[in-house]
Amino acid sequence: MNDLATSGSGEPGVLGILLWVAPPYVTLAVFVLGHIWRYRYDKFGWTTRSSQLYENRLLRIGSPLFHFGILVVLLGHIGGILIPESWTEAAGVSEHAYHVTALALGSVAGLCTLIGLAILIYRRRTVGPVFSATTRNDKLMYAVLTLTIALGLAATVIANLIGGGYNYRTTVSPWFRAIFYLRPDPGLMTGVPILFQLHAISAMVLFCIWPFTRLVHMLTAPVGYLTRPYIVYRSRDERLGTLPPKRGWERAG
């Protein structure tokens, strides 16, 4: 079986329609409304709940690996899914050059992300105060996030290095963009390798639980710093408190 939810004729079956039409819109609704609810009822909990004070050695290794790796992964997904193939070709980037670059950067970034995430999970599990500050939602988030990244990395490596290669920009990418056009086409996911399908399903689960975990901090930008007033620092007079106050009025001019 090469993919999920296809009929015997190769057309999307009922399960295919249930997987690739309804869930994306449910995911978008939960993602948007969940963040609105979280901001209204848990505004002060909208944070990473930093644990740097509890342990810093493992954090200094795992955090940069994870954050820089996931940033490259996200940029790669934006370029590969949201930007049509015709646009990159019009810009002078051949499809072969695009795939070679995406494979190299994606594999390295995915591996760095997984290693960094493994270090952070190990730290959270072995350092007592950090583990105590971990909620059940965050434990679920770590499991789903690890699964999503691992499936994406496995799909990339197996399809391109072990298999004969797979151009997801002609199937998965148009399916994803069609969701926002309100013209979902489950037929585009017919024949897509199962690892890519599982990666897409796990990503939808991740975005559904996103608003209820520490991942909300990724959508927070310090915009207020641009408009807040300056902080004025004044030096303390060393003689302050040692001299008696002067009597009478002080001159104003």
PyMOL commands that set and color helices and strands:
alter all, ss='L'
color gray80, all
select helices_A, chain A and resi 14-20+22-41+43-45+57-82+85-90+95-126+128-132+136-162+168-170+172-180+186-189+194-212+214-219+223-226
alter helices_A, ss='H'
color red, helices_A
deselect
rebuild
show_as cartoon
